[in-house]
Amino acid sequence: MPLTEDVEFLARLQKFNRVQIPVEVRCRYKLERGEILKAEVRLAGGAGFERFFARLLGDGRLTVPWEVILKLEADKQRYLLAVRLKPK
């Protein structure tokens, strides 16, 4: 079953600006390595999502572009992000 609805979750910004997609989401929608996803991120508790396309890596992570991180002013790993995946 491909991604058919919006999915939102909280994730910590990891090394190299990566975000881990929960196993439950990957299994429920059968997301596979190399799949292109439409993603939106914002600081948890903040307003306004930043949108981008991302490729799912083999370890279940997405890389958030540097431009998005700079707009959110989210440097370091201490920030919690609200991530929303949308169907294409």
CNS distance restraints for C-alpha pairs under 8 A (distance, minus, plus):
assign (resid   1 and name CA) (resid  28 and name CA) 7.68 0.50 0.50
assign (resid   1 and name CA) (resid  29 and name CA) 5.29 0.50 0.50
assign (resid   1 and name CA) (resid  30 and name CA) 6.24 0.50 0.50
assign (resid   2 and name CA) (resid  29 and name CA) 5.29 0.50 0.50
assign (resid   2 and name CA) (resid  30 and name CA) 6.55 0.50 0.50
assign (resid   2 and name CA) (resid  31 and name CA) 7.17 0.50 0.50
assign (resid   3 and name CA) (resid  29 and name CA) 5.49 0.50 0.50
assign (resid   3 and name CA) (resid  31 and name CA) 7.82 0.50 0.50
assign (resid   3 and name CA) (resid  86 and name CA) 7.30 0.50 0.50
assign (resid   3 and name CA) (resid  87 and name CA) 5.40 0.50 0.50
assign (resid   4 and name CA) (resid  86 and name CA) 7.85 0.50 0.50
assign (resid   4 and name CA) (resid  87 and name CA) 5.59 0.50 0.50
assign (resid   5 and name CA) (resid  86 and name CA) 6.43 0.50 0.50
assign (resid   5 and name CA) (resid  87 and name CA) 6.11 0.50 0.50
assign (resid   6 and name CA) (resid  84 and name CA) 6.62 0.50 0.50
assign (resid   6 and name CA) (resid  85 and name CA) 5.70 0.50 0.50
assign (resid   6 and name CA) (resid  86 and name CA) 4.69 0.50 0.50
assign (resid   6 and name CA) (resid  87 and name CA) 6.69 0.50 0.50
assign (resid   7 and name CA) (resid  25 and name CA) 7.87 0.50 0.50
assign (resid   7 and name CA) (resid  84 and name CA) 5.48 0.50 0.50
assign (resid   7 and name CA) (resid  85 and name CA) 5.21 0.50 0.50
assign (resid   7 and name CA) (resid  86 and name CA) 6.67 0.50 0.50
assign (resid   8 and name CA) (resid  82 and name CA) 6.93 0.50 0.50
assign (resid   8 and name CA) (resid  83 and name CA) 5.55 0.50 0.50
assign (resid   8 and name CA) (resid  84 and name CA) 4.24 0.50 0.50
assign (resid   8 and name CA) (resid  85 and name CA) 6.43 0.50 0.50
assign (resid   9 and name CA) (resid  82 and name CA) 5.81 0.50 0.50
assign (resid   9 and name CA) (resid  83 and name CA) 5.45 0.50 0.50
assign (resid   9 and name CA) (resid  84 and name CA) 6.59 0.50 0.50
assign (resid  10 and name CA) (resid  44 and name CA) 7.39 0.50 0.50
assign (resid  10 and name CA) (resid  80 and name CA) 6.67 0.50 0.50
assign (resid  10 and name CA) (resid  81 and name CA) 5.61 0.50 0.50
assign (resid  10 and name CA) (resid  82 and name CA) 4.57 0.50 0.50
assign (resid  10 and name CA) (resid  83 and name CA) 5.99 0.50 0.50
assign (resid  11 and name CA) (resid  19 and name CA) 6.20 0.50 0.50
assign (resid  11 and name CA) (resid  20 and name CA) 6.54 0.50 0.50
assign (resid  11 and name CA) (resid  21 and name CA) 7.66 0.50 0.50
assign (resid  11 and name CA) (resid  80 and name CA) 5.74 0.50 0.50
assign (resid  11 and name CA) (resid  81 and name CA) 5.33 0.50 0.50
assign (resid  11 and name CA) (resid  82 and name CA) 6.46 0.50 0.50
assign (resid  11 and name CA) (resid  83 and name CA) 6.94 0.50 0.50
assign (resid  12 and name CA) (resid  19 and name CA) 6.47 0.50 0.50
assign (resid  12 and name CA) (resid  20 and name CA) 7.72 0.50 0.50
assign (resid  12 and name CA) (resid  77 and name CA) 6.64 0.50 0.50
assign (resid  12 and name CA) (resid  78 and name CA) 7.19 0.50 0.50
assign (resid  12 and name CA) (resid  79 and name CA) 6.07 0.50 0.50
assign (resid  12 and name CA) (resid  80 and name CA) 4.59 0.50 0.50
assign (resid  12 and name CA) (resid  81 and name CA) 5.99 0.50 0.50
assign (resid  13 and name CA) (resid  17 and name CA) 6.00 0.50 0.50
assign (resid  13 and name CA) (resid  18 and name CA) 6.00 0.50 0.50
assign (resid  13 and name CA) (resid  19 and name CA) 5.55 0.50 0.50
assign (resid  13 and name CA) (resid  76 and name CA) 7.39 0.50 0.50
assign (resid  13 and name CA) (resid  77 and name CA) 5.03 0.50 0.50
assign (resid  13 and name CA) (resid  78 and name CA) 7.14 0.50 0.50
assign (resid  13 and name CA) (resid  79 and name CA) 6.00 0.50 0.50
assign (resid  13 and name CA) (resid  80 and name CA) 6.33 0.50 0.50
assign (resid  13 and name CA) (resid  81 and name CA) 6.72 0.50 0.50
assign (resid  14 and name CA) (resid  18 and name CA) 5.03 0.50 0.50
assign (resid  14 and name CA) (resid  19 and name CA) 6.03 0.50 0.50
assign (resid  14 and name CA) (resid  76 and name CA) 7.92 0.50 0.50
assign (resid  14 and name CA) (resid  77 and name CA) 5.38 0.50 0.50
assign (resid  15 and name CA) (resid  77 and name CA) 6.95 0.50 0.50
assign (resid  16 and name CA) (resid  63 and name CA) 7.44 0.50 0.50
assign (resid  17 and name CA) (resid  63 and name CA) 5.70 0.50 0.50
assign (resid  17 and name CA) (resid  64 and name CA) 5.43 0.50 0.50
assign (resid  17 and name CA) (resid  65 and name CA) 7.27 0.50 0.50
assign (resid  17 and name CA) (resid  66 and name CA) 7.48 0.50 0.50
assign (resid  17 and name CA) (resid  69 and name CA) 7.81 0.50 0.50
assign (resid  18 and name CA) (resid  61 and name CA) 6.15 0.50 0.50
assign (resid  18 and name CA) (resid  62 and name CA) 5.47 0.50 0.50
assign (resid  18 and name CA) (resid  63 and name CA) 4.38 0.50 0.50
assign (resid  18 and name CA) (resid  64 and name CA) 5.90 0.50 0.50
assign (resid  19 and name CA) (resid  61 and name CA) 5.34 0.50 0.50
assign (resid  19 and name CA) (resid  62 and name CA) 5.30 0.50 0.50
assign (resid  19 and name CA) (resid  63 and name CA) 6.41 0.50 0.50
assign (resid  19 and name CA) (resid  64 and name CA) 7.24 0.50 0.50
assign (resid  20 and name CA) (resid  60 and name CA) 6.02 0.50 0.50
assign (resid  20 and name CA) (resid  61 and name CA) 4.38 0.50 0.50
assign (resid  20 and name CA) (resid  62 and name CA) 6.59 0.50 0.50
assign (resid  21 and name CA) (resid  25 and name CA) 6.89 0.50 0.50
assign (resid  21 and name CA) (resid  26 and name CA) 6.89 0.50 0.50
assign (resid  21 and name CA) (resid  60 and name CA) 5.75 0.50 0.50
assign (resid  21 and name CA) (resid  61 and name CA) 5.73 0.50 0.50
assign (resid  21 and name CA) (resid  62 and name CA) 7.42 0.50 0.50
assign (resid  22 and name CA) (resid  26 and name CA) 6.49 0.50 0.50
assign (resid  22 and name CA) (resid  60 and name CA) 7.87 0.50 0.50
assign (resid  23 and name CA) (resid  27 and name CA) 6.00 0.50 0.50
assign (resid  23 and name CA) (resid  60 and name CA) 7.89 0.50 0.50
assign (resid  24 and name CA) (resid  28 and name CA) 5.89 0.50 0.50
assign (resid  25 and name CA) (resid  29 and name CA) 6.18 0.50 0.50
assign (resid  25 and name CA) (resid  31 and name CA) 7.97 0.50 0.50
assign (resid  26 and name CA) (resid  30 and name CA) 5.52 0.50 0.50
assign (resid  26 and name CA) (resid  31 and name CA) 4.95 0.50 0.50
assign (resid  26 and name CA) (resid  32 and name CA) 7.67 0.50 0.50
assign (resid  26 and name CA) (resid  60 and name CA) 7.57 0.50 0.50
assign (resid  27 and name CA) (resid  31 and name CA) 6.73 0.50 0.50
assign (resid  31 and name CA) (resid  35 and name CA) 6.98 0.50 0.50
assign (resid  32 and name CA) (resid  56 and name CA) 7.13 0.50 0.50
assign (resid  32 and name CA) (resid  58 and name CA) 7.86 0.50 0.50
assign (resid  33 and name CA) (resid  55 and name CA) 7.89 0.50 0.50
assign (resid  33 and name CA) (resid  56 and name CA) 5.38 0.50 0.50
assign (resid  33 and name CA) (resid  57 and name CA) 5.46 0.50 0.50
assign (resid  33 and name CA) (resid  58 and name CA) 4.93 0.50 0.50
assign (resid  33 and name CA) (resid  59 and name CA) 7.99 0.50 0.50
assign (resid  33 and name CA) (resid  60 and name CA) 7.42 0.50 0.50
assign (resid  34 and name CA) (resid  55 and name CA) 5.51 0.50 0.50
assign (resid  34 and name CA) (resid  56 and name CA) 5.09 0.50 0.50
assign (resid  34 and name CA) (resid  57 and name CA) 6.04 0.50 0.50
assign (resid  34 and name CA) (resid  58 and name CA) 7.30 0.50 0.50
assign (resid  35 and name CA) (resid  55 and name CA) 5.52 0.50 0.50
assign (resid  35 and name CA) (resid  56 and name CA) 5.37 0.50 0.50
assign (resid  36 and name CA) (resid  53 and name CA) 6.73 0.50 0.50
assign (resid  36 and name CA) (resid  54 and name CA) 5.63 0.50 0.50
assign (resid  36 and name CA) (resid  55 and name CA) 4.48 0.50 0.50
assign (resid  36 and name CA) (resid  56 and name CA) 6.42 0.50 0.50
assign (resid  37 and name CA) (resid  53 and name CA) 5.67 0.50 0.50
assign (resid  37 and name CA) (resid  54 and name CA) 5.35 0.50 0.50
assign (resid  37 and name CA) (resid  55 and name CA) 6.18 0.50 0.50
assign (resid  37 and name CA) (resid  56 and name CA) 7.24 0.50 0.50
assign (resid  37 and name CA) (resid  85 and name CA) 6.88 0.50 0.50
assign (resid  37 and name CA) (resid  86 and name CA) 7.20 0.50 0.50
assign (resid  37 and name CA) (resid  87 and name CA) 7.38 0.50 0.50
assign (resid  37 and name CA) (resid  88 and name CA) 7.19 0.50 0.50
assign (resid  38 and name CA) (resid  51 and name CA) 7.46 0.50 0.50
assign (resid  38 and name CA) (resid  52 and name CA) 6.15 0.50 0.50
assign (resid  38 and name CA) (resid  53 and name CA) 4.63 0.50 0.50
assign (resid  38 and name CA) (resid  54 and name CA) 6.48 0.50 0.50
assign (resid  38 and name CA) (resid  85 and name CA) 5.91 0.50 0.50
assign (resid  38 and name CA) (resid  86 and name CA) 5.42 0.50 0.50
assign (resid  38 and name CA) (resid  87 and name CA) 6.72 0.50 0.50
assign (resid  38 and name CA) (resid  88 and name CA) 6.35 0.50 0.50
assign (resid  39 and name CA) (resid  51 and name CA) 5.81 0.50 0.50
assign (resid  39 and name CA) (resid  52 and name CA) 5.49 0.50 0.50
assign (resid  39 and name CA) (resid  53 and name CA) 5.81 0.50 0.50
assign (resid  39 and name CA) (resid  54 and name CA) 6.75 0.50 0.50
assign (resid  39 and name CA) (resid  83 and name CA) 7.07 0.50 0.50
assign (resid  39 and name CA) (resid  84 and name CA) 5.73 0.50 0.50
assign (resid  39 and name CA) (resid  85 and name CA) 4.66 0.50 0.50
assign (resid  39 and name CA) (resid  86 and name CA) 6.23 0.50 0.50
assign (resid  40 and name CA) (resid  49 and name CA) 5.61 0.50 0.50
assign (resid  40 and name CA) (resid  50 and name CA) 5.30 0.50 0.50
assign (resid  40 and name CA) (resid  51 and name CA) 4.33 0.50 0.50
assign (resid  40 and name CA) (resid  52 and name CA) 6.31 0.50 0.50
assign (resid  40 and name CA) (resid  83 and name CA) 5.79 0.50 0.50
assign (resid  40 and name CA) (resid  84 and name CA) 5.08 0.50 0.50
assign (resid  40 and name CA) (resid  85 and name CA) 6.49 0.50 0.50
assign (resid  41 and name CA) (resid  49 and name CA) 5.26 0.50 0.50
assign (resid  41 and name CA) (resid  50 and name CA) 5.41 0.50 0.50
assign (resid  41 and name CA) (resid  51 and name CA) 6.74 0.50 0.50
assign (resid  41 and name CA) (resid  81 and name CA) 6.37 0.50 0.50
assign (resid  41 and name CA) (resid  82 and name CA) 5.62 0.50 0.50
assign (resid  41 and name CA) (resid  83 and name CA) 4.57 0.50 0.50
assign (resid  41 and name CA) (resid  84 and name CA) 6.33 0.50 0.50
assign (resid  42 and name CA) (resid  46 and name CA) 6.39 0.50 0.50
assign (resid  42 and name CA) (resid  47 and name CA) 6.89 0.50 0.50
assign (resid  42 and name CA) (resid  48 and name CA) 6.43 0.50 0.50
assign (resid  42 and name CA) (resid  49 and name CA) 4.89 0.50 0.50
assign (resid  42 and name CA) (resid  50 and name CA) 6.37 0.50 0.50
assign (resid  42 and name CA) (resid  72 and name CA) 6.88 0.50 0.50
assign (resid  42 and name CA) (resid  81 and name CA) 5.62 0.50 0.50
assign (resid  42 and name CA) (resid  82 and name CA) 5.37 0.50 0.50
assign (resid  42 and name CA) (resid  83 and name CA) 6.80 0.50 0.50
assign (resid  43 and name CA) (resid  47 and name CA) 7.55 0.50 0.50
assign (resid  43 and name CA) (resid  72 and name CA) 6.91 0.50 0.50
assign (resid  43 and name CA) (resid  74 and name CA) 7.54 0.50 0.50
assign (resid  43 and name CA) (resid  79 and name CA) 7.21 0.50 0.50
assign (resid  43 and name CA) (resid  80 and name CA) 6.24 0.50 0.50
assign (resid  43 and name CA) (resid  81 and name CA) 4.60 0.50 0.50
assign (resid  43 and name CA) (resid  82 and name CA) 5.99 0.50 0.50
assign (resid  44 and name CA) (resid  80 and name CA) 5.66 0.50 0.50
assign (resid  44 and name CA) (resid  81 and name CA) 4.96 0.50 0.50
assign (resid  44 and name CA) (resid  82 and name CA) 5.10 0.50 0.50
assign (resid  50 and name CA) (resid  68 and name CA) 6.43 0.50 0.50
assign (resid  50 and name CA) (resid  72 and name CA) 8.00 0.50 0.50
assign (resid  52 and name CA) (resid  65 and name CA) 7.99 0.50 0.50
assign (resid  54 and name CA) (resid  62 and name CA) 6.16 0.50 0.50
assign (resid  54 and name CA) (resid  63 and name CA) 6.66 0.50 0.50
assign (resid  54 and name CA) (resid  64 and name CA) 7.48 0.50 0.50
assign (resid  55 and name CA) (resid  62 and name CA) 6.38 0.50 0.50
assign (resid  55 and name CA) (resid  63 and name CA) 7.67 0.50 0.50
assign (resid  56 and name CA) (resid  60 and name CA) 6.21 0.50 0.50
assign (resid  56 and name CA) (resid  61 and name CA) 5.96 0.50 0.50
assign (resid  56 and name CA) (resid  62 and name CA) 5.39 0.50 0.50
assign (resid  57 and name CA) (resid  61 and name CA) 5.36 0.50 0.50
assign (resid  57 and name CA) (resid  62 and name CA) 6.26 0.50 0.50
assign (resid  64 and name CA) (resid  68 and name CA) 6.79 0.50 0.50
assign (resid  64 and name CA) (resid  69 and name CA) 7.06 0.50 0.50
assign (resid  65 and name CA) (resid  69 and name CA) 6.59 0.50 0.50
assign (resid  66 and name CA) (resid  70 and name CA) 6.14 0.50 0.50
assign (resid  67 and name CA) (resid  71 and name CA) 6.25 0.50 0.50
assign (resid  68 and name CA) (resid  72 and name CA) 6.20 0.50 0.50
assign (resid  69 and name CA) (resid  73 and name CA) 5.87 0.50 0.50
assign (resid  69 and name CA) (resid  74 and name CA) 5.40 0.50 0.50
assign (resid  69 and name CA) (resid  75 and name CA) 6.91 0.50 0.50
assign (resid  70 and name CA) (resid  74 and name CA) 6.59 0.50 0.50
assign (resid  70 and name CA) (resid  75 and name CA) 7.66 0.50 0.50
assign (resid  74 and name CA) (resid  79 and name CA) 6.39 0.50 0.50
assign (resid  75 and name CA) (resid  79 and name CA) 7.48 0.50 0.50
